[in-house]
């Protein structure tokens, strides 16, 4: 394996991992406040992007360039759809199974609700789009940053022009979410609820509004992840399931409850998948198996994640 090919794999893995990281941060936010794994969260990533495309482009989209107005419309509608679907998922599949202290009371209930929500989303998208693989236009026009659509690397490797901006945008959004959690009043409320829900309630923290805000923020991150992921792939309505597994694996790898750990876990997972795809004995098929393998292994060894202490909470 040449150095150029290795560098190409690492950079591509970091870009893929940064998208997974956004999904993982959503998982960890929801877990911190509710002790619930948002099992339909990966499906919301695809649903947010495809809902916006459906509204602006139609049922048979093509990977063509959008004019500025339609590009803006896709971005705005994707964010609105992501936030709305995430909050709806909370109201329908999580809230009925939480006790007054906002902790998971009926595990079977929210597990069944999350799985059902994912199936409903995939079924609805399958009915809306008549094709198996959907070519999604890029509303952010990241592929047009160079005339050739690619960037040469030392050692003879090349990567797509969108790799660096995807990595930059995803990390910037993750950093902004971290600043919101650590600096804003609502973010401090989230941390208080995650640390001690009873003490937070006694101090006057509005529990319901705080949890809804966490789900809304998770939905926003899912929408951004969908906008970054979809134009680079022939999207299937089932892609959300794998993204959800990858996001959950990254969240537990970094530590459930730690947004920064979720980002680190996502980047590590993305690079690991790309390196596995390069292996002559394993290949791309095994790279898809890395996320579920990591998820099962980490949960078996330490349910809170490899970096978990006694209790994971939003840092």
Number of C-alpha atoms within 10 A of each C-alpha: 8 10 13 16 18 16 18 24 24 20 19 25 24 25 28 26 30 31 32 33 36 31 36 39 32 31 32 34 32 28 24 27 29 24 21 24 22 30 24 26 33 29 26 35 34 30 26 30 28 31 22 24 26 17 13 16 17 14 17 14 17 14 13 11 15 17 11 12 9 15 19 14 17 28 21 14 20 29 24 19 24 32 25 18 22 28 22 17 23 21 14 14 23 25 20 15 21 19 12 13 17 21 18 22 18 14 15 11 15 24 19 12 22 23 14 15 22 24 16 14 19 23 13 13 20 15 11 15 18 11 15 11 13 21 18 24 21 24 22 20 15 19 19 14 14 12 9 10 13 16 16 13 14 11 13 12 16 17 18 18 19 24 22 17 16 23 21 14 17 25 18 12 16 23 15 12 21 19 12 15 22 17 11 12 11 19 20 17 24 30 23 22 26 27 18 13 22 16 12 19 15 9 10 9 19 15 21 13 13 20 25 20 20 26 29 24 23 28 29 29 27 35 32 23 29 28 28 28 23 21 22 18 13 14 19 18 22 20 17 23 21 16 25 26 24 30 32 32 31 35 36 30 30 26 29 33 30 27 29 21 26 34 29 20 27 35 23 22 28 28 21 19 25 24 19 20 18 16 13 9 8 11 15 15 11 14 19 16 14 18 25 16 13 19 21 13 15 18 15 11 10 15 16 21 26 17 14 19 11 6 12 20 25 26 16
